[in-house]
Amino acid sequence: MKFQIESPEKLGLLIRASRKAMELRQDDAAGSIGVSENFLGKVERGAETVQWGKLFLVMKELGLDISVEVPEEFSSSAELHLKRLLDKRQSGNTAASGEDA
């Protein structure tokens, strides 16, 4: 089921609702995910200062996916730009890792 997310608060509430639907206590979920209970509480309250990496880890471990709908009139161009940016980032990461070797 898709949910429209307009704010960090709504995303947090959806994460909390999903955890509760799985019958997981907040402390148990935090421990199994590898984040603090305090961090998970911030996520579920929709705090605007959470770390992106940890937020996506929480979502992944709870089985939640996120997607962004791009307006159809821009989707082809956005897809092309995204591919170029990802290719550029990948080639930069490959060069950087080669320097460390």
URGIKA-V525349 format. One record per run of one state. SS is the DSSP state (A for helix, B for strand, O for the rest). FROM is the first residue (numbers start at 1). TO is the last residue. Records with the same first field share a line. If there is no record, write none. Layout:
BEGIN
SS: FROM-TO + FROM-TO
END
This chain:
BEGIN
O: 1-7 + 22-25 + 34-36 + 46-51 + 62-71 + 101-101
A: 8-21 + 26-33 + 37-45 + 52-61 + 72-100
END
